[in-house]
């Protein structure tokens, strides 16, 4: 199975976030900004990502520590071109 460059970039961002924590704030900020721009609720974002409401809410509030898979799911949704 070949991993695309986009997926590799997302995984590198996740690795950076896990190591330094800097990207977690950025992920949180991206989630908040994306939801505001698109008029999407936490519940809707969770559904689009295939995650639970609680998981998304905890990440956005800064209380959660998402796995690589969870970060990739969120980034896939919020970086998706219309």
C-alpha positions as CSV (number, residue, x, y, z in Angstrom):
1,X,0.0,0.0,0.0
2,X,1.4,3.4,-1.0
3,X,1.0,6.3,1.3
4,X,0.3,9.6,-0.5
5,X,2.3,12.7,0.1
6,X,-0.8,14.4,1.8
7,X,-1.1,11.5,4.3
8,X,2.6,11.6,5.0
9,X,2.4,15.4,5.6
10,X,-0.5,14.8,8.0
11,X,1.4,12.1,9.8
12,X,4.4,14.3,10.1
13,X,2.3,17.1,11.6
14,X,0.9,14.5,14.1
15,X,4.4,13.4,15.0
16,X,5.4,17.0,15.6
17,X,2.3,17.6,17.7
18,X,2.9,14.5,19.9
19,X,6.6,15.4,20.4
20,X,6.3,19.1,21.1
21,X,2.7,19.8,21.7
22,X,2.9,23.0,19.7
23,X,0.6,21.7,16.9
24,X,-2.1,20.7,19.4
25,X,-2.9,24.4,20.0
26,X,-2.9,24.9,16.2
27,X,-5.2,21.9,15.7
28,X,-7.6,23.3,18.3
29,X,-7.4,26.8,16.7
30,X,-8.0,25.3,13.2
31,X,-11.0,23.4,14.5
32,X,-12.6,26.4,16.1
33,X,-11.9,28.7,13.1
34,X,-13.2,26.0,10.6
35,X,-16.4,25.5,12.6
36,X,-17.0,29.2,12.9
37,X,-16.4,29.8,9.2
38,X,-18.6,26.9,8.0
39,X,-21.3,27.2,10.7
40,X,-20.7,23.7,11.9
41,X,-21.5,22.5,15.4
42,X,-19.3,20.2,17.4
43,X,-21.8,17.4,16.8
44,X,-21.6,17.9,13.1
45,X,-17.8,18.0,13.1
46,X,-17.7,14.8,15.1
47,X,-20.1,13.1,12.7
48,X,-18.1,14.2,9.6
49,X,-14.9,12.9,11.3
50,X,-16.4,9.6,12.4
51,X,-15.7,10.5,16.1
52,X,-17.8,11.0,19.2
53,X,-19.0,14.4,20.3
54,X,-17.1,14.0,23.5
55,X,-13.8,13.3,21.7
56,X,-14.1,16.4,19.5
57,X,-15.3,18.5,22.4
58,X,-12.3,17.5,24.6
59,X,-9.8,18.2,21.9
60,X,-11.3,21.6,21.1
61,X,-11.4,22.5,24.7
62,X,-7.8,21.6,25.2
63,X,-8.5,18.7,27.6
64,X,-8.1,15.8,25.1
65,X,-5.0,14.1,23.8
66,X,-5.9,12.8,20.4
67,X,-4.3,9.8,18.8
68,X,-2.6,10.1,15.4
69,X,-5.6,8.5,13.8
70,X,-8.0,11.0,15.4
71,X,-5.8,14.0,14.3
72,X,-5.7,12.6,10.8
73,X,-9.5,12.2,10.7
74,X,-10.0,15.8,11.9
75,X,-7.4,17.3,9.5
76,X,-8.9,15.3,6.6
77,X,-12.3,16.9,7.2
78,X,-11.2,20.5,7.9
79,X,-8.6,20.6,5.1
80,X,-11.1,19.1,2.5
81,X,-11.6,21.3,-0.5
82,X,-15.2,22.1,-1.3
